[in-house]
Amino acid sequence: MKQWLLAVSAFATISTTAHGGLKAGFAERDITPEIGMEQPGNYMKQFHRRFHDACKVRAAVYDDGSRRVAIVGVDTLTIPRAIVLEARAEIQARCGLEPGAVMIGASHSHSSGPLGFFLPGEFDHASPFVQRLAYDKSPMADARYVDRVRRQIVEAVCAANEARASAMSSFGFGVEDKAAFNRRIRMKNGATYTHPGKGNPDSLEYAGPIDPQVGVIGAWSSSSNLMGCIVNYACHATTPAAGISANWIYHLERTIRGVFGTNVIVVFTAGPCGDITQVDNLSPHIELPGERGSQIVGGRVGAEAVKVLYSAEPGTNVTVDAKAKVWKIRRRAPGAERVAAAREMAAQDEKQAGRDWIWAKETVLLDAILQKEPFAEVEVQAVQVGPVLLVSNPAELFVEYGLDLKKRSPFPMTFPVELANGCVGYVPTEEAFSARGGGYETRLTSYSNLEITAGKQFVEAGLELARQMKPGKIPERPQAPPFKEPWSYGNVSPQLR
């Protein structure tokens, strides 16, 4: 904990450079799903019945005079790779931004719209039996909604690009260590369980850490007028939501806007949180009901972001850059006997078969995916804004990988961004697959199936890109003038009477 307390002071030493050509623009667009559309976040279908708050696309464009970059936050569970590629191509055609300079990340809101797990037509190559499991029994993207999200991403980025204006930018991070918890618990039997339940007498300790860092980039039109900001934090967006919602990101936005004004655009990027949620499994207290949990996470993270924005000194000498690496990673395959048993169970009535029916369905669907795509295309992208490097991955990545990336990065500040530019499901640590591992995230499914070295590959790719870029410096505030004499009111002896 001591190292994080020391780190808080880092956000106070930011550039006060008076010259530079930085421009920044921000914009948002609405992607609120309709009542009755599918709600993501489960291996079975569920549907929205109420509305709470709008889901959005929020975009920031930074321009240093020689290059532009865009960071986009989308209030969705995931962002399919196909949408990213199509949106980038349209953005380039409309406003000239290079595809490799546009980072598009999902907030992982479990109360958002139907953008997965599967896209329409994804299983048209498979048998009618498999198609029924995919299209009728699993979460499916809505074709109209897919098209809308893609169009609104393009609109938001192009609007932010059009809104570019002279700006100063501030950079920093604070610490919020009471809003998120590692949901994997080490048990007395030596194994690891996901959400073993409060009060479980067999629970021993958290199986992993959290990342309490709240990373913030602010854009200012003047020293007192915040145009927009980028906030990075690692916690599942699974807080209780009373209907369609951006989840706790809604309260993050409300908190920042409540201080700096309702026109401020808050672009949220999710840090690696494949094993991090708001649920404290070792707490004896019940989970907060209703919206209260969402208010606490969003409010606490937002309040920490406000502190950083107030403390960080804006500057204009900011360089932007972007690089990306695309390659393919092999998927893990279930054995033939497991597939045969899964087909037999998946053919039964799911209500009578119980929970194991879901895993059987997932095994059958994965087998069909492997017939078409035994490798998954993945992208790691690095986007620089001054001294900050945002490094993407397409996974629900375990937090240890993000912490490792930050520790080894050559940049003064590194903000890992998960579920960006595609989605490949959970990517646990290799230790999670050992005899001491286990838990929900390690199950082999149509959603999570990459080879167990994938997380290391993402980290090493991010570091490879980082080393090709020149980190921006974090200049100190102007030094005080040379010492002449002490304050005359302060260098006096005490008066006793």
C-alpha positions, -999 to 999 in steps of 0.1 A, spaced: 0 0 0 29 24 8 40 24 -29 5 37 -40 5 64 -14 38 76 -27 25 74 -62 -3 98 -56 21 127 -56 30 119 -92 1 138 -106 12 171 -92 43 175 -114 28 181 -148 40 204 -176 33 241 -174 49 247 -209 35 279 -224 41 270 -260 29 243 -283 3 234 -309 -19 209 -291 -56 207 -301 -82 185 -286 -118 177 -294 -145 157 -276 -179 144 -286 -205 118 -276 -234 100 -293 -263 79 -281 -264 41 -284 -292 33 -259 -308 0 -268 -346 -4 -271 -368 -20 -244 -371 -57 -253 -337 -60 -268 -313 -86 -254 -292 -77 -224 -257 -91 -226 -235 -106 -198 -249 -141 -196 -244 -173 -215 -282 -175 -220 -307 -150 -234 -321 -122 -212 -340 -91 -221 -342 -55 -211 -375 -44 -194 -366 -10 -180 -346 21 -188 -323 39 -163 -298 60 -182 -284 64 -217 -256 43 -232 -231 63 -252 -201 64 -275 -177 90 -261 -147 101 -282 -116 122 -277 -93 133 -306 -58 148 -298 -38 166 -325 -2 178 -319 1 195 -352 17 166 -370 -5 136 -360 -39 129 -347 -51 100 -324 -85 91 -312 -96 73 -280 -131 60 -280 -151 46 -251 -183 26 -259 -209 16 -233 -212 -20 -245 -203 -54 -230 -177 -59 -258 -168 -44 -292 -166 -70 -320 -135 -69 -342 -156 -66 -373 -172 -34 -361 -139 -19 -352 -124 -25 -386 -155 -12 -404 -157 19 -382 -120 27 -386 -123 25 -424 -152 49 -424 -135 73 -400 -105 74 -423 -126 80 -453 -146 108 -436 -120 127 -415 -86 113 -424 -77 96 -391 -54 66 -397 -70 33 -387 -41 24 -365 -45 57 -345 -80 50 -335 -85 30 -302 -120 17 -296 -127 1 -262 -158 -13 -245 -167 -4 -210 -180 -39 -204 -214 -27 -191 -236 -57 -183 -266 -34 -186 -260 -23 -222 -272 -33 -256 -271 -65 -278 -236 -65 -294 -227 -101 -288 -217 -128 -280 -224 -138 -316 -229 -117 -347 -257 -125 -371 -246 -152 -396 -216 -162 -375 -227 -199 -374 -243 -202 -408 -215 -226 -417 -226 -250 -389 -254 -277 -387 -290 -267 -379 -285 -282 -344 -255 -259 -337 -273 -229 -353 -302 -234 -329 -278 -234 -299 -261 -202 -311 -290 -182 -325 -319 -194 -303 -302 -203 -270 -273 -178 -267 -268 -141 -265 -270 -126 -300 -262 -93 -315 -291 -74 -330 -283 -65 -367 -299 -31 -364 -281 -23 -332 -247 -34 -346 -252 -10 -375 -262 18 -351 -232 14 -329 -208 14 -358 -224 45 -373 -224 63 -339 -187 55 -333 -179 71 -367 -201 101 -359 -186 106 -325 -150 104 -337 -156 127 -367 -175 152 -345 -147 152 -319 -122 157 -348 -143 186 -361 -145 201 -326 -107 203 -322 -96 235 -305 -64 248 -289 -61 230 -256 -39 223 -226 -36 188 -213 -30 174 -178 -20 139 -168 -21 121 -136 -34 93 -114 -49 88 -80 -57 58 -59 -91 42 -52 -87 10 -33 -122 6 -17 -144 2 -48 -130 -30 -64 -120 -64 -52 -105 -95 -67 -134 -119 -71 -112 -151 -71 -107 -166 -36 -82 -191 -25 -99 -220 -7 -89 -243 21 -87 -272 -4 -60 -254 -22 -81 -245 -53 -94 -211 -64 -131 -203 -67 -148 -174 -84 -173 -157 -61 -174 -186 -35 -200 -167 -15 -199 -144 15 -194 -162 48 -180 -193 32 -160 -210 60 -136 -225 34 -125 -191 20 -90 -181 29 -78 -151 10 -80 -132 -23 -63 -152 -50 -49 -120 -66 -44 -83 -63 -64 -53 -76 -52 -22 -95 -63 8 -75 -49 34 -99 -73 59 -114 -56 72 -145 -68 106 -158 -60 127 -189 -77 161 -189 -81 186 -218 -86 223 -209 -95 253 -230 -84 274 -201 -70 269 -166 -106 266 -153 -126 252 -182 -124 214 -186 -134 203 -221 -132 166 -215 -112 139 -199 -102 102 -202 -105 80 -171 -90 46 -168 -99 22 -140 -100 -16 -135 -134 -29 -123 -161 -50 -140 -192 -29 -149 -215 -54 -131 -229 -31 -104 -267 -33 -99 -284 -14 -126 -322 -7 -126 -326 -13 -163 -307 -2 -194 -276 17 -182 -240 26 -187 -236 9 -153 -213 26 -127 -197 46 -155 -229 67 -155 -222 77 -119 -185 83 -128 -197 108 -154 -222 124 -131 -196 130 -104 -171 147 -128 -198 167 -145 -212 178 -112 -180 196 -105 -168 207 -139 -201 212 -158 -226 191 -177 -209 197 -211 -177 178 -201 -172 146 -220 -159 117 -199 -143 90 -220 -140 58 -199 -114 31 -207 -116 -2 -188 -84 -14 -172 -76 -51 -170 -104 -65 -147 -111 -100 -158 -109 -110 -121 -120 -77 -105 -155 -67 -95 -173 -46 -69 -181 -77 -49 -160 -82 -18 -163 -120 -11 -145 -117 22 -167 -91 36 -194 -102 61 -218 -76 49 -245 -81 22 -240 -65 -12 -256 -31 -15 -290 -35 -31 -303 -17 -61 -284 12 -75 -264 19 -44 -235 -2 -55 -233 16 -88 -233 49 -71 -205 39 -48 -181 26 -74 -188 54 -99 -189 81 -72 -156 70 -56 -137 66 -89 -152 99 -101 -142 117 -70 -107 105 -73 -106 116 -109 -118 151 -98 -89 153 -73 -64 144 -100 -79 170 -124 -77 197 -98 -41 188 -88 -26 182 -122 -10 212 -140 -20 215 -176 5 220 -204 5 224 -242 38 207 -252 22 173 -259 32 148 -285 8 121 -298 17 89 -315 2 55 -322 14 20 -331 -3 -14 -334 6 -51 -338 -19 -76 -352 -13 -114 -351 -31 -146 -346 -33 -168 -314 -43 -204 -314 -76 -214 -297 -76 -242 -271 -96 -272 -283 -118 -296 -262 -111 -333 -266 -132 -355 -289 -148 -373 -260 -158 -341 -243 -173 -328 -276 -193 -360 -280 -206 -359 -244 -215 -322 -248 -235 -329 -280 -255 -355 -262 -263 -332 -232 -269 -301 -254 -296 -321 -272 -316 -324 -239 -340 -299 -225 -319 -272 -208 -343 -268 -179 -340 -305 -169 -303 -308 -176 -293 -280 -152 -263 -258 -151 -240 -282 -169 -262 -278 -200 -247 -243 -205 -212 -257 -205 -222 -284 -229 -237 -259 -252 -205 -238 -250 -184 -268 -259 -205 -276 -289 -203 -240 -301 -166 -238 -296 -161 -270 -316 -180 -253 -345 -159 -221 -342 -127 -242 -344 -139 -258 -376 -140 -223 -391 -114 -203 -372 -88 -223 -352 -69 -191 -346 -82 -157 -333 -70 -124 -348 -58 -101 -320 -45 -66 -319 -24 -48 -293 -23 -10 -298 -3 17 -281 -16 53 -282 5 81 -267 -7 114 -254 23 131 -239 37 112 -210 8 87 -210 7 55 -230 -26 37 -234 -20 1 -243 -49 -20 -255 -57 -57 -255 -89 -74 -267 -95 -96 -236 -111 -96 -202 -75 -97 -190 -65 -106 -155 -53 -76 -134 -18 -91 -129 -10 -85 -165 -19 -49 -163 2 -44 -132 32 -61 -150 27 -38 -180 27 -7 -159 58 -18 -140 79 -26 -171 67 3 -193 92 30 -202 65 56 -200 60 77 -169 23 67 -169 8 36 -186 -29 30 -188 -38 -5 -199 -71 -7 -218 -89 -41 -220 -117 -52 -244 -104 -28 -271 -104 -33 -308 -121 -67 -305 -130 -94 -280 -114 -128 -272 -130 -135 -238 -112 -141 -205 -75 -144 -205 -64 -156 -171 -28 -159 -158 -10 -192 -164 -12 -198 -126 -50 -198 -129 -47 -229 -151 -25 -248 -125 -36 -272 -98 -40 -241 -75 -62 -224 -101 -97 -230 -115 -128 -208 -113 -153 -196 -138 -128 -176 -160 -108 -207 -168 -137 -227 -183 -132 -235 -220 -161 -219 -239 -170 -203 -272 -162 -169 -255 -129 -178 -237 -105 -202 -254 -71 -187 -263 -40 -206 -255 -28 -200 -219 2 -179 -230 -21 -152 -245 -18 -128 -216 20 -128 -217 18 -123 -255 -3 -92 -250 20 -77 -224 51 -83 -245 35 -69 -276 25 -38 -257 61 -33 -243 75 -39 -278 53 -10 -291 62 12 -262 99 8 -268 94 21 -303 80 54 -290 95 83 -272 79 90 -238 68 125 -231 84 141 -201 66 152 -170 81 186 -164 79 201 -129 61 233 -122 84 264 -124 109 265 -96 107 291 -69 130 321 -72 164 320 -55 162 322 -17 168 356 -2 154 357 33 127 340 54 92 353 58 95 381 83 64 370 102 76 335 105 112 338 119 102 351 153 105 337 188 75 325 208 57 349 231 48 335 264 33 367 279 
